[in-house]
């Protein structure tokens, strides 16, 4: 029996093996669930020849396991994203991993362990399962894709910040642009909206950028923990009075969970500031809702407001 003829067998197992039974295909799927998406990343990780890799990716795209999305025009380059059909393979992949952890362990122990440094307990990554159940769920995607699209120009003109700005394709993050604190010493990416299942800047992009930022936050935390050095309790950097009576004005800002948050203070030598005003991401996001609401269904309006991740105290003036 030829390998390709398995596709015609009246057996679900045979037809499934025809798609994912090849060893390289399984390894490519492993890399997909580990968040690799680009051809060069697959090749570097697996050591597979370009011809074999191109052939296996083409087959996975043909069977709807992966979706090919362009990310560069000249030369043409693509990212390979798991579809809902591909995400449904997650329990199968994890079952194979579980079997290997039990029956294929040698003197080196399990091939891959995730371990908390502080307590030494093992854990399994959850974001892959989160994406399978929620982020890339077919019903969820169809409910949010192409709803209330905000272009990069509109996002900039309305003063959107944080994930709401980046979801429109604008790669701006104060931690990268300003490099305050120790952020210039840390390695992390800026997730942006790509219109993966709809249009760049839609409700789904605003949700998924936040999901991707959870992964980047984990990278930042890991690097920060690695850089922490113990200091003696009496290692005092400086002494400050209990009460400050500043004069003049100052403006400071940080990249908060909802984007660029700034504080402007005027002091006139008293303990209390003469003026104090905050600029928050939620307040600026509320301004565009009215402009984007006409023509939306009521359910779409709920999705629009929720996609901005608005917090009520931030909009109180």
N, C-alpha and C positions, 0 to 999 in steps of 0.2 A: 504494500500500500504506500503510495506517494504521500509526502507531507501535505501538499496542497489539497489532496483529495479528501482530507479530514473535514474540510469545510462543507462537503456534500453529505457527510454521514448523518443518518437519522438519530443522532445521539448528542445530547447537549454537552456532555463531557468532551467528546471528540471535537465538536465545533469550537469549544472554548480553548482546548489545547492547540487547535490550529491557529488561534490568535495569540495566546500568551505562553504556549508550552515551550517555546525556544528559550534556551538559557540566557541569551543576550537580551531578549525581550523582558524577561523577569528582572534582570539587573537594571535595565533602563527604567522599568516601572518603579523599582526601589529608589532610584535617583529622583524620579518625578515626585514621589512622596516625601523625599528629603529636600524638596523645594528647588531642585535644579530644573532649568527650563530651556537652556540654550545649547546648541550643538557642541560648541567648544567645551562647555562645562561637562556634558556627558562624556565626551571623548577623553578629557583630562582625567576624570574620575575613574572611568572604566578601562582605559587603555585599548579600546576597541578601534578597529580600522574605520576610516571615514566611509568606505563603501558599505560595510556591514551596518554601521550606525544609520546611515541614510536609508538603507533598505528597511531596517526594523522600524524606524520612525515613520516612514511612508506607510508601512502596513498598519501601524497603530492608528494613524490618521484615517486611513481608508476604512477601518472598522469602527471609527467613532470613539476610540479610547482616548485619543489625544486630539486637541484642536490647535491648528497652526495659526499664529498671529504675528504679523510683521512688526518689527520694532526698529528697522533701519531700511531706508530706501536705496541708498547707494553705498556699497553694494547691498542687494536684498538679503536681509537676515530675518529669521523667525524665532519666536519663542514657542515652545510646545507645552500646552496647558492641559491638565487632566479635565476631561468632560465629566458629566454626571455618571456616564457609563464607566469611565475610568476610575472615578472615586469609589464606585460600588465594588471595585476589586480590593479595596483596602482590607476588609476582613479576610480575604483569601491570602493576601501578602502577609498579614500579621499571623495567620494560622501557620504558614510555612515558617515564619520566623520563630514562632513558639515551638514548632516541631524541632527545628534546628537547635534551639536553646536546650531542649531536653535530650535529643538523641545524637547530636553532632558536636557535643562539647568535648574538648581535649584538655591537655594540661594547661592550656592558656586560658581556660574558662570560656564564658559566653563571649561571642564575637563583639557585641556592642552592649555597653552598660551606661546608663545615665545615673550619675551619683551626685547627691547633695554633698558639697564639701564640708558643711558644718556638722551634719549628723551622720553622714555616710550611708544614708538609706538610698535605695534604688528607686527610680521612678521612670515612667514612660511618657514620651512627649504627647501632649494633648491637642496642639493646634491643628495637626493633620486631621484628627477625628472631628474637631470643631468645624473645619472647613467642609469636610464630607457631609456632616449632618446639617449645617446651617449655611455657611457662606456660599457654597456651590450647589446647594440643593436646588433642584430644577424649579420648584414652586416659588422659592424665595427669590431666585434670580429673575424669573419672569415678572414677579411683582414689583421689582425695583429697577430693572434695566430700562433705559430710555425714558425714565420718569424724571421730570424737572431738571433738565440738562442745564448746567451753568458752564459757559465757556470760560477759557482762561482770561479773556478780556473782561468779561462780566465780573468774574471773581475778583480781579484786581481793582476794577472800578468801584465795586461795592465795598472794598476793604476787607474781604474775607481773609482769614488767617488760618494757620494750622492745617489739620486734615481737610477742612472744607476748601482751602485754597489749593492744596496739593492734589486733591481729587480731580481738579479741573486741569491737571497736567502741568502745574507750575511747581518746579522743584525748589521751593524756598523753605528753609528751616533756619530759625534764628541761631540754633546751636551750631550750624555749619557756617552761616553768613557772618556771625559775630565771633563765634568760637570762645564765648565766655566760659569761666570756670575751667574745667579740665576737658571740655568737649573736643578741643582741638587735638587732644592726645588719644581720643577713642576712635575706633573704626566702626562706622555704621552707615547704612544707606538711607536715602530719602525716598520712601514709597510714593508713587504718584499714580493718578488715575490713567488708565490706558484704554478704556472702552472695551474691556475684555469680553463682555457679554452684551454690550449695548453701545452707548456713545460716551466718549470721555466727558466726565463731569456730571454723570447721572447719579441717582440715589444709590445705586449699587456700588459705584466707584467710591462714593463718600463712606459707605459702610466698609468696603474691603480695604481701603487705605488704612483705616483704623485697625483692622485685623492684622494687616502686615506690620503696622507699627508696634503691635504687641510683640512680634518676633524681634524687631529691632531693639525694643526696650530690654528684652532678655539678653541680647548681645551686649548692650551697654552695661547692664547690671553685672554680667559675668566679668567684663573687663574691669569695671570699677572695683569689684571684690578682689580681683587679682592684684590690683594696684594699692589696695589699702595696706598701710603699715601701722603697726601698733605704736602708740605714743604713750609716754608716762602721763599719769593723771595731772601732774603739775606742769605739763608742757603748755604754758599759756603763751599764746601768740601776742596778745596785746591786752591792755586794760582800757575799759570804757566806763564812763560814769553811768550810774543807774538811770539818770534822766538826761536826755539831750535837749539842748536849746539852740538848734541851728538857725542860721540866717541865710537867706538866699533861696534859690530854687534848684531842683534836681529832677531828672527823669531817668528811670531805670526800667528795664524790661527783661523778661525771660520767656523761653518757649514752654508754655504750660501744656496741659493735656489738650486744651482747645485752641492752642496756637499762641501767637505773640500777645503777651499780657504785660501792659505797661502801667507804671505808677508815676504820677507827676505831683510833686510836693513843693509848696512854698512855705518857708519858715520866716518868722519875724522875731526870733529870739525867745519865744515862749515854749513851754513844754508841749503844747498842742500845736499842730500845724495850722497855718493861716488858711491854706487851701490844700486839699488832697483829692485827686481824681484818678480813677482806674480805667484803663482801656481793656476790655475783655472780648474774647472771641465770640461769646454768645450774643453780646449786644450788637456787634456788627453783623452777625449772621441773621438776626431778626429783621434787619432792614430790607433784605432782598426777598423775603417771603411774599410780600404783597405783589412785587413785580413778577414773581414766578407762579403765582396762584391762578390767574385767569386761565380757564380752559381745563383745569385739573378736576378730576373726580374728588369727592370728599375723602375717599380712602387714599388717593394720591397725595392729598394735602397732609394727611397724617404721616405718610412716608416721607414727605419733603421735610417737615419740621423735625421728625425723628432723625433724619439723616444728618442734620446739623448738630445733633447732640447738645441741644440747648439746655443750660442749667438756669433755672429761674432767678436765683440770687444774683447771678452775673448780669442780668438785664435790668435790675432794679436801679433806678436813678432818682 
